Amino acid sequence: MRTIIDKKYIDNIPILEIYKDDGKDNKPLIFIMHGLGSSKERNIEYGYKLSQEGFFAISFDSYMHGEQETEEFKNADSFEKFFKVFDVVMETTKYINICIDFYKSNPNIDINRVGLVGVSMGGFIIYNYLAKNKRDNVKAAVPIISSPYWSHTSKEFANRNPRMEKYLDEETIEYIEDIEPIKSLMLMKDFPLLMLNGAKDELISIYGVRKSFDMLKENYCNKDKIKLIEYKDIGHERTSQMIVDVCSWLKKFI
C-alpha cells in the first residue's frame, strides 16, 4: 500500500502531507514541527511512521526556515540563532490554526482529532500554542527534547557556553520570562501531554524539564494524562524509541 508524500502551500506556508493511501477517510491530523535550523523534510521519517499508524501527518517549514529562510537568519551564527528562536516560535505558532482551518473540509481528515508533535524548537511551538489557544479538537501533544521553562533553559545553556552571555542581558531575560509558556500552562488541567527528553541533554537541561513537569502535573486531576519519559545516555537528539512512544501516546488519546 502506497504512502503519499505531497508538497503543498497553505497561505504561503510550505508543507508536506504524509499519509497512507488506503482509501480510508477521517484520519486524525498530526502536525510535526522541526527544530531550530532544520526544515520540514527532517520530519519525513516521523511522518512516515505516523502514517503507518493511520494518522495524516503534516510537516511545515517554520518561520525563517526551509523555503522561508532569510539571508539574515542563514548568516547568523549558532548563538545568535538560539536567541532568535523565540521570534521564530511566536510566528510559527500561528501556522497551526491556519492549517487546521484549511483542512476543515478535507474528507481524508477528522478535524476533530488533532495532535501535535514537535522536536526541540518544535516543542517550544507546542508549549506556546497550548498556552495561548483553547481548541477542543486538539486532543494530545508530544514535545520532544524541549521545555516550556524557557528562561531556565536559556540561563542553563548560557552557563555552559560563556560566549552566550553577551546575548543574555537583563532585558533579554525579562523578555523571555514575559513570553515563556510555563506560567500559563500551570493552569492547564488533564490535557494529554507526553514529554520526551534525553537525560544527558546539554541544550535542554533535564533539571528544568523535571521541574516543569512537576509544576504542570500539580494541576492535573488525572495524573495518567501527563507523563515524562527520560532516555538514559541520550543527549539533544531524537531516537527511534521516541517515535514508538509518540505513536503509542497519540493512539491512546486521539
Backbone as numpy.savetxt, mean C-alpha at the origin, in Angstrom:
# Nx Ny Nz CAx CAy CAz Cx Cy Cz
-5.95 -22.04 -18.98 -6.80 -20.85 -18.98 -5.91 -19.60 -18.98
-6.21 -18.67 -19.86 -5.37 -17.49 -20.03 -5.48 -16.52 -18.86
-4.36 -15.87 -18.58 -4.35 -14.73 -17.68 -4.12 -13.47 -18.51
-5.00 -12.51 -18.37 -4.94 -11.29 -19.16 -4.16 -10.22 -18.40
-3.22 -9.58 -19.09 -2.54 -8.39 -18.58 -2.78 -7.29 -19.60
-3.60 -6.34 -19.24 -4.06 -5.32 -20.18 -3.71 -3.93 -19.67
-3.08 -3.14 -20.52 -2.69 -1.79 -20.14 -3.77 -0.80 -20.54
-4.11 0.10 -19.61 -5.14 1.11 -19.86 -4.75 2.42 -19.19
-5.57 3.45 -19.46 -5.40 4.74 -18.79 -6.76 5.16 -18.23
-6.77 5.54 -16.96 -7.98 6.05 -16.32 -7.68 7.47 -15.87
-8.31 8.44 -16.51 -8.01 9.86 -16.20 -6.50 10.11 -16.22
-5.83 9.58 -17.23 -4.38 9.73 -17.42 -3.54 8.95 -16.41
-4.18 8.12 -15.60 -3.43 7.25 -14.69 -3.09 5.95 -15.43
-1.82 5.63 -15.61 -1.46 4.39 -16.30 -1.70 3.18 -15.39
-2.45 2.21 -15.88 -2.76 1.04 -15.07 -2.52 -0.25 -15.84
-2.38 -1.33 -15.10 -2.39 -2.68 -15.65 -3.53 -3.45 -15.00
-4.38 -4.04 -15.83 -5.39 -4.97 -15.34 -4.82 -6.38 -15.44
-4.95 -7.15 -14.38 -4.44 -8.52 -14.37 -5.55 -9.42 -13.84
-6.04 -10.32 -14.70 -7.15 -11.17 -14.28 -7.19 -12.45 -15.11
-7.85 -13.45 -14.57 -7.97 -14.73 -15.25 -9.16 -14.70 -16.20
-8.94 -15.12 -17.42 -9.99 -15.13 -18.45 -10.78 -16.43 -18.34
-11.63 -16.50 -17.30 -12.38 -17.72 -17.02 -13.87 -17.58 -17.28
-14.27 -16.43 -17.83 -15.68 -16.22 -18.15 -16.55 -15.86 -16.95
-15.94 -15.73 -15.78 -16.70 -15.43 -14.57 -16.76 -13.92 -14.34
-17.93 -13.44 -13.93 -18.11 -12.04 -13.60 -17.98 -11.82 -12.09
-18.13 -10.58 -11.69 -18.18 -10.22 -10.26 -16.94 -10.64 -9.47
-15.78 -10.43 -10.06 -14.54 -10.71 -9.33 -14.26 -9.57 -8.35
-13.79 -9.87 -7.14 -13.37 -8.81 -6.23 -12.23 -8.00 -6.86
-12.23 -6.71 -6.61 -11.23 -5.80 -7.19 -10.13 -5.53 -6.16
-8.88 -5.80 -6.56 -7.75 -5.59 -5.66 -6.76 -4.60 -6.29
-6.46 -3.55 -5.56 -5.44 -2.60 -6.00 -4.11 -2.99 -5.38
-3.05 -3.02 -6.21 -1.70 -3.30 -5.73 -0.85 -2.06 -5.99
-0.24 -1.52 -4.95 0.51 -0.27 -5.08 1.99 -0.48 -4.79
2.82 0.02 -5.70 4.26 -0.24 -5.64 4.99 0.69 -4.68
6.27 0.45 -4.56 7.10 1.23 -3.64 7.76 2.43 -4.29
8.51 3.17 -3.50 9.20 4.37 -3.95 10.21 4.04 -5.03
10.15 4.80 -6.13 11.09 4.60 -7.23 10.77 3.43 -8.13
9.65 2.78 -7.91 9.27 1.61 -8.70 8.18 1.99 -9.70
7.45 0.99 -10.18 6.41 1.23 -11.17 5.38 0.12 -11.13
4.31 0.27 -11.88 3.21 -0.70 -11.90 3.67 -2.08 -12.35
4.67 -2.14 -13.22 5.14 -3.43 -13.72 5.76 -4.30 -12.63
6.25 -3.65 -11.58 6.88 -4.39 -10.48 5.88 -5.29 -9.76
4.59 -5.00 -9.94 3.56 -5.75 -9.23 2.92 -6.87 -10.07
3.47 -7.12 -11.24 2.85 -8.13 -12.11 2.83 -9.51 -11.45
3.91 -9.87 -10.78 3.95 -11.19 -10.12 2.85 -11.31 -9.07
2.72 -10.30 -8.22 1.66 -10.33 -7.21 0.29 -10.31 -7.87
0.16 -9.51 -8.93 -1.11 -9.46 -9.64 -1.48 -10.81 -10.23
-0.49 -11.50 -10.76 -0.75 -12.84 -11.33 -1.23 -13.80 -10.24
-0.53 -13.79 -9.09 -0.93 -14.69 -8.00 -2.36 -14.37 -7.54
-2.69 -13.11 -7.44 -4.03 -12.71 -7.03 -5.07 -13.12 -8.06
-4.72 -12.99 -9.32 -5.67 -13.37 -10.39 -5.98 -14.86 -10.35
-4.99 -15.67 -9.97 -5.21 -17.11 -9.90 -6.12 -17.49 -8.74
-6.28 -16.58 -7.80 -7.19 -16.80 -6.67 -8.58 -16.23 -6.95
-8.78 -15.75 -8.17 -10.10 -15.27 -8.56 -10.31 -13.77 -8.41
-9.24 -13.03 -8.11 -9.35 -11.58 -7.97 -9.06 -10.88 -9.29
-9.57 -9.68 -9.43 -9.29 -8.80 -10.56 -8.31 -7.76 -10.04
-7.04 -7.86 -10.42 -5.99 -7.02 -9.85 -5.72 -5.81 -10.73
-5.49 -4.68 -10.07 -5.14 -3.44 -10.74 -3.83 -2.91 -10.14
-2.85 -2.67 -11.00 -1.62 -2.04 -10.57 -1.47 -0.73 -11.34
-1.26 0.38 -10.62 -1.10 1.65 -11.34 0.21 2.33 -10.96
0.68 3.20 -11.86 1.86 4.01 -11.56 1.49 5.09 -10.57
2.27 5.22 -9.52 2.05 6.30 -8.56 2.46 7.64 -9.18
2.02 8.70 -8.54 2.38 10.06 -8.94 3.90 10.19 -9.03
4.39 10.76 -10.14 5.82 10.97 -10.42 6.60 9.66 -10.60
5.90 8.57 -10.88 6.54 7.27 -11.06 6.14 6.65 -12.39
6.96 5.69 -12.84 6.63 4.97 -14.06 6.45 5.91 -15.24
5.32 5.80 -15.91 5.04 6.67 -17.05 4.79 8.12 -16.64
4.60 8.35 -15.34 4.36 9.70 -14.85 5.62 10.33 -14.23
6.75 9.67 -14.39 7.97 10.15 -13.76 8.39 11.51 -14.31
8.74 12.42 -13.43 9.21 13.74 -13.82 10.74 13.76 -13.81
11.34 14.71 -14.54 12.79 14.83 -14.56 13.32 15.18 -13.17
12.59 16.03 -12.47 13.01 16.43 -11.13 13.10 15.21 -10.20
12.09 14.37 -10.25 12.09 13.20 -9.39 13.14 12.20 -9.85
13.28 12.04 -11.14 14.25 11.10 -11.69 15.67 11.45 -11.27
15.98 12.75 -11.22 17.34 13.19 -10.93 17.61 13.39 -9.45
16.59 13.25 -8.61 16.80 13.39 -7.16 17.57 12.19 -6.62
18.40 12.43 -5.61 19.11 11.29 -5.02 18.16 10.53 -4.08
18.62 9.40 -3.59 17.74 8.51 -2.83 17.24 9.16 -1.54
18.04 10.02 -0.93 17.61 10.67 0.30 16.55 11.73 0.03
16.75 12.49 -1.07 15.73 13.46 -1.45 14.41 12.77 -1.76
14.50 11.65 -2.46 13.29 10.90 -2.81 12.55 10.42 -1.57
13.30 10.05 -0.54 12.66 9.55 0.68 11.70 10.60 1.24
12.11 11.86 1.21 11.25 12.89 1.78 10.27 13.48 0.78
10.38 13.08 -0.48 9.34 13.42 -1.44 8.21 12.39 -1.40
8.45 11.30 -0.67 7.48 10.21 -0.64 6.11 10.69 -0.15
6.10 11.66 0.76 4.83 12.09 1.32 4.00 12.87 0.30
4.67 13.64 -0.57 3.96 14.31 -1.66 3.38 13.28 -2.62
4.17 12.26 -2.90 3.71 11.18 -3.80 2.50 10.48 -3.21
2.58 10.17 -1.92 1.49 9.46 -1.24 0.20 10.28 -1.26
0.29 11.56 -0.94 -0.90 12.41 -0.89 -1.63 12.42 -2.23
-0.87 12.54 -3.31 -1.48 12.63 -4.64 -1.97 11.26 -5.11
-1.18 10.22 -4.87 -1.54 8.89 -5.37 -2.76 8.33 -4.64
-2.95 8.70 -3.39 -4.12 8.24 -2.64 -5.41 8.56 -3.38
-5.44 9.67 -4.09 -6.63 10.07 -4.83 -6.96 9.09 -5.95
-5.96 8.38 -6.45 -6.16 7.47 -7.59 -7.12 6.34 -7.25
-7.13 5.92 -6.00 -7.93 4.76 -5.62 -9.41 5.00 -5.88
-9.95 6.10 -5.39 -11.37 6.38 -5.60 -11.68 6.68 -7.07
-10.75 7.29 -7.76 -10.94 7.53 -9.20 -11.13 6.20 -9.92
-10.29 5.23 -9.58 -10.38 3.91 -10.23 -11.61 3.14 -9.78
-11.95 3.22 -8.50 -13.16 2.55 -8.02 -14.38 3.06 -8.79
-14.48 4.36 -8.93 -15.61 4.95 -9.65 -15.62 4.52 -11.12
-14.44 4.38 -11.71 -14.34 3.97 -13.10 -14.89 2.56 -13.32
-14.67 1.67 -12.36 -15.04 0.27 -12.54 -16.45 -0.07 -12.05
-17.20 0.93 -11.64 -18.55 0.67 -11.11 -19.45 -0.08 -12.08
-19.31 0.18 -13.37 -20.21 -0.42 -14.36 -19.58 -1.60 -15.09
-18.43 -2.07 -14.61 -17.75 -3.20 -15.26 -18.33 -4.52 -14.74
-18.96 -5.33 -15.60 -19.59 -6.58 -15.13 -18.59 -7.63 -14.65
-17.31 -7.46 -15.03 -16.29 -8.41 -14.58 -15.95 -8.23 -13.10
-16.39 -7.11 -12.54 -15.94 -6.72 -11.20 -17.12 -6.55 -10.26
-16.96 -7.05 -9.04 -17.91 -6.78 -7.95 -17.37 -5.57 -7.19
-17.88 -4.40 -7.51 -17.35 -3.16 -6.95 -17.65 -3.04 -5.46
-18.48 -3.93 -4.95 -18.77 -3.93 -3.51 -17.76 -4.74 -2.70
-16.78 -5.32 -3.40 -15.72 -6.08 -2.73 -14.37 -5.62 -3.24
-13.79 -4.66 -2.54 -12.52 -4.05 -2.94 -11.48 -4.29 -1.85
-10.27 -4.62 -2.27 -9.16 -4.81 -1.33 -7.96 -3.99 -1.74
-7.10 -3.68 -0.78 -5.91 -2.86 -1.01 -4.66 -3.62 -0.58
-3.67 -3.65 -1.47 -2.37 -4.25 -1.17 -1.31 -3.23 -1.56
-0.37 -2.96 -0.68 0.66 -1.98 -1.01 2.00 -2.35 -0.41
3.07 -2.12 -1.18 4.42 -2.47 -0.75 5.19 -1.19 -0.42
5.72 -1.10 0.81 6.53 0.02 1.24 5.75 1.34 1.09
6.13 2.20 0.15 5.36 3.42 -0.09 3.91 3.09 -0.41
3.69 1.98 -1.10 2.32 1.55 -1.39 1.52 1.29 -0.12
2.21 0.83 0.92 1.57 0.67 2.22 1.24 2.01 2.85
2.13 3.00 2.67 1.85 4.36 3.13 0.54 4.86 2.50
0.38 4.57 1.22 -0.83 5.00 0.49 -2.06 4.35 1.10
-1.96 3.07 1.43 -3.08 2.37 2.07 -3.44 3.04 3.39
-2.45 3.25 4.24 -2.72 3.85 5.54 -3.34 5.24 5.39
-2.82 6.01 4.44 -3.36 7.35 4.21 -4.80 7.28 3.71
-5.07 6.33 2.82 -6.42 6.16 2.30 -7.40 5.79 3.41
-7.03 4.84 4.23 -7.91 4.39 5.32 -8.15 5.50 6.34
-7.16 6.37 6.52 -7.31 7.46 7.48 -8.25 8.55 6.97
-8.37 8.66 5.64 -9.11 9.79 5.06 -10.41 9.40 4.37
-10.67 8.11 4.20 -11.83 7.67 3.45 -12.64 6.66 4.23
-13.94 6.71 4.00 -14.84 5.71 4.57 -15.73 5.20 3.45
-15.31 4.10 2.84 -16.09 3.50 1.77 -16.43 2.07 2.17
-17.70 1.77 2.22 -18.13 0.45 2.68 -17.69 -0.68 1.76
-17.37 -0.35 0.49 -16.99 -1.42 -0.43 -15.52 -1.82 -0.30
-14.72 -1.05 0.42 -13.33 -1.45 0.69 -13.35 -2.34 1.93
-13.07 -3.62 1.71 -13.33 -4.63 2.73 -12.10 -5.07 3.53
-10.90 -4.91 2.97 -9.71 -5.40 3.66 -8.47 -4.76 3.05
-7.37 -4.75 3.82 -6.12 -4.16 3.32 -4.93 -4.90 3.88
-3.86 -4.92 3.06 -2.61 -5.55 3.49 -1.43 -4.64 3.12
-0.97 -3.80 4.04 0.26 -3.05 3.82 1.48 -3.93 4.11
2.43 -3.91 3.20 3.60 -4.79 3.27 4.85 -3.93 3.46
5.72 -4.33 4.39 6.95 -3.60 4.76 6.68 -2.09 4.81
5.71 -1.72 5.63 5.27 -0.33 5.70 4.82 0.00 7.12
4.43 1.28 7.32 4.01 1.72 8.64 3.14 2.97 8.54
2.17 3.13 9.45 1.38 4.37 9.48 2.01 5.44 10.37
3.11 5.08 11.06 3.75 5.97 12.03 4.94 6.63 11.34
4.65 7.57 10.46 5.65 8.12 9.56 6.75 8.91 10.27
6.40 9.64 11.30 7.42 10.43 12.00 8.44 9.51 12.67
7.96 8.42 13.25 8.87 7.46 13.88 9.78 6.84 12.83
9.21 6.44 11.70 9.98 5.85 10.61 11.06 6.82 10.12
10.69 8.08 9.92 11.63 9.08 9.40 12.77 9.33 10.37
12.44 9.45 11.65 13.48 9.71 12.66 14.43 8.52 12.79
13.87 7.31 12.80 14.70 6.11 12.91 15.63 5.98 11.71
15.11 6.25 10.53 15.93 6.14 9.32 17.03 7.20 9.33
16.70 8.41 9.76 17.70 9.48 9.84 18.78 9.15 10.85
18.40 8.52 11.95 19.38 8.13 12.97 20.39 7.13 12.42
19.93 6.27 11.53 20.83 5.26 10.94 21.61 5.80 9.74
21.15 6.93 9.21 21.78 7.51 8.02 22.03 9.00 8.26
23.20 9.35 8.79 23.49 10.74 9.14 23.28 11.73 8.00
23.44 11.29 6.76 23.24 12.19 5.61 21.80 12.67 5.51
20.90 11.96 6.19 19.47 12.31 6.13 19.13 13.50 7.02
20.00 13.79 7.98 19.65 14.77 9.00 19.35 16.15 8.41
20.03 16.50 7.33 19.81 17.83 6.75 18.41 17.96 6.14
17.78 16.82 5.82 16.43 16.85 5.26 15.37 16.84 6.36
15.75 16.38 7.54 14.77 16.21 8.61 14.90 17.33 9.65
14.57 18.54 9.23 14.61 19.65 10.17 13.31 19.71 10.96
13.22 20.64 11.89 12.06 20.73 12.77 10.77 20.97 11.99
10.86 21.80 10.97 9.68 22.10 10.17 9.17 20.85 9.44
10.11 20.06 8.93 9.74 18.83 8.22 9.11 17.82 9.17
9.68 17.70 10.36 9.12 16.78 11.36 7.68 17.18 11.71
7.46 18.48 11.90 6.11 18.96 12.22 5.14 18.66 11.09
5.62 18.81 9.85 4.77 18.51 8.68 4.39 17.04 8.65
5.38 16.17 8.86 5.12 14.73 8.84 4.17 14.32 9.95
4.38 14.88 11.14 3.50 14.57 12.27 2.07 15.04 12.01
1.94 16.12 11.28 0.62 16.66 10.98 -0.15 15.79 10.00
0.55 15.18 9.04 -0.14 14.42 7.99 -0.13 12.92 8.22
0.67 12.40 9.14 0.77 10.95 9.30 -0.58 10.37 9.75
-0.91 9.17 9.26 -2.25 8.61 9.50 -2.46 7.92 10.84
-1.41 7.72 11.61 -1.54 6.88 12.80 -2.61 7.39 13.77
-2.71 8.70 13.95 -3.69 9.23 14.91 -5.12 8.94 14.47
-5.41 9.18 13.19 -6.76 8.90 12.67 -7.07 7.42 12.70
-6.08 6.60 12.39 -6.30 5.15 12.33 -6.54 4.55 13.71
-6.12 5.24 14.75 -6.36 4.74 16.11 -7.85 4.71 16.43
-8.67 5.41 15.62 -10.12 5.41 15.80 -10.80 4.33 14.95
-10.03 3.68 14.10 -10.57 2.66 13.21 -10.90 1.40 14.02
-12.07 0.84 13.76 -12.50 -0.32 14.55 -12.89 -1.48 13.64
-12.26 -2.62 13.85 -12.66 -3.89 13.24 -12.61 -3.90 11.71
-11.77 -3.06 11.13 -11.52 -3.17 9.69 -10.42 -4.21 9.49
-10.63 -5.19 8.60 -9.63 -6.25 8.42 -8.29 -5.72 7.88
-7.31 -5.69 8.74 -5.99 -5.12 8.41 -4.90 -6.12 8.76
-4.12 -6.50 7.75 -2.99 -7.41 7.93 -1.71 -6.64 7.64
-0.80 -6.59 8.60 0.46 -5.89 8.46 1.58 -6.93 8.31
2.34 -6.84 7.22 3.42 -7.78 6.95 4.75 -7.04 6.94
5.67 -7.42 7.83 6.93 -6.69 7.95 8.09 -7.60 8.26
9.25 -7.25 7.70 10.47 -7.97 8.00 11.02 -7.56 9.35
11.46 -8.52 10.15 11.96 -8.24 11.49 13.30 -7.51 11.46
14.01 -7.57 10.32 15.32 -6.91 10.21 15.30 -5.77 9.19
14.14 -5.18 9.00 14.00 -4.07 8.06 14.73 -2.84 8.59
15.68 -2.30 7.80 16.44 -1.13 8.23 15.85 0.16 7.70
14.81 0.08 6.91 14.13 1.29 6.41 12.87 1.56 7.21
12.03 0.53 7.34 10.81 0.62 8.15 11.06 -0.15 9.45
11.38 0.58 10.50 11.76 -0.05 11.77 10.64 -0.94 12.31
10.98 -2.18 12.63 9.99 -3.11 13.18 9.47 -2.62 14.53
10.27 -1.84 15.24 9.83 -1.33 16.54 8.69 -0.33 16.37
8.79 0.51 15.34 7.70 1.43 15.04 6.45 0.71 14.56
6.66 -0.35 13.81 5.53 -1.14 13.31 4.82 -1.83 14.48
5.59 -2.41 15.38 4.99 -3.07 16.55 4.21 -2.07 17.39
4.78 -0.89 17.57 4.10 0.13 18.36 2.80 0.55 17.67
2.86 0.72 16.35 1.67 1.08 15.58 0.59 0.01 15.71
1.00 -1.23 15.59 0.07 -2.35 15.70 -0.63 -2.35 17.04
0.13 -2.15 18.10 -0.47 -2.13 19.44 -1.44 -0.97 19.60
-1.10 0.18 19.03 -1.96 1.35 19.11 -3.27 1.13 18.34
-3.17 0.51 17.18 -4.36 0.27 16.36 -5.24 -0.82 16.97
-4.61 -1.86 17.45 -5.34 -3.00 17.98 -6.19 -2.63 19.20
-5.76 -1.62 19.91 -6.44 -1.20 21.13 -7.91 -0.89 20.91
-8.25 -0.36 19.72 -9.62 0.05 19.43 -10.47 -1.05 18.80
-9.87 -2.21 18.57 -10.59 -3.32 17.93 -11.34 -4.13 18.97
-12.61 -4.40 18.67 -13.38 -5.35 19.48 -13.08 -6.77 19.04
-13.00 -6.96 17.72 -12.68 -8.27 17.16 -11.20 -8.29 16.81
-10.39 -8.83 17.69 -8.94 -8.82 17.53 -8.48 -9.71 16.38
-9.36 -10.58 15.87 -8.99 -11.43 14.74 -8.94 -10.66 13.44
-9.43 -9.43 13.46 -9.47 -8.63 12.23 -8.25 -7.72 12.05
-7.34 -7.80 12.98 -6.07 -7.08 12.82 -4.94 -8.01 13.21
-3.92 -8.04 12.37 -2.85 -9.01 12.59 -1.52 -8.46 12.06
-0.46 -8.72 12.80 0.89 -8.40 12.37 1.67 -9.69 12.21
2.23 -9.90 11.02 3.12 -11.04 10.79 4.52 -10.51 10.58
5.46 -10.97 11.40 6.87 -10.61 11.26 7.61 -11.78 10.61
8.47 -11.44 9.66 9.23 -12.46 8.94 10.69 -12.41 9.43
11.08 -13.46 10.10 12.41 -13.54 10.69 13.49 -13.46 9.61
14.55 -12.72 9.89 15.72 -12.58 8.99 15.38 -11.89 7.66
14.23 -11.23 7.58 13.86 -10.51 6.35 14.00 -9.02 6.59
14.60 -8.33 5.62 14.78 -6.90 5.71 13.68 -6.17 4.94
14.07 -5.11 4.23 13.08 -4.33 3.47 12.91 -4.97 2.09
12.19 -6.06 2.08 11.97 -6.82 0.85 10.67 -7.59 0.97
10.09 -7.92 -0.17 8.90 -8.76 -0.15 9.29 -10.17 -0.55
8.58 -11.14 -0.01 8.93 -12.53 -0.21 7.75 -13.30 -0.81
8.03 -14.51 -1.25 6.98 -15.34 -1.82 5.95 -15.72 -0.77
6.39 -15.87 0.49 5.44 -16.20 1.56 4.47 -15.05 1.81
4.93 -13.84 1.59 4.05 -12.68 1.82 2.82 -12.71 0.93
2.99 -13.05 -0.35 1.83 -13.07 -1.24 0.90 -14.21 -0.88
1.44 -15.30 -0.34 0.58 -16.39 0.16 -0.29 -15.86 1.29
0.34 -15.11 2.20 -0.40 -14.55 3.34 -1.39 -13.48 2.89
-1.02 -12.70 1.88 -1.93 -11.70 1.30 -3.18 -12.37 0.78
-3.02 -13.40 -0.04 -4.16 -14.08 -0.65 -5.06 -14.71 0.41
-4.45 -15.31 1.42 -5.23 -15.93 2.48 -6.09 -14.91 3.21
-5.53 -13.75 3.52 -6.26 -12.70 4.23 -7.39 -12.16 3.38
-7.11 -11.88 2.12 -8.13 -11.30 1.25 -9.26 -12.29 0.99
-8.94 -13.55 0.82 -9.99 -14.55 0.61 -10.86 -14.71 1.85
-10.29 -14.48 3.00 -11.05 -14.61 4.26 -12.03 -13.46 4.45
-11.64 -12.24 4.04 -12.44 -11.07 4.40 -13.12 -10.38 3.22
-12.85 -10.82 2.02 -13.50 -10.18 0.85 -14.44 -11.17 0.16
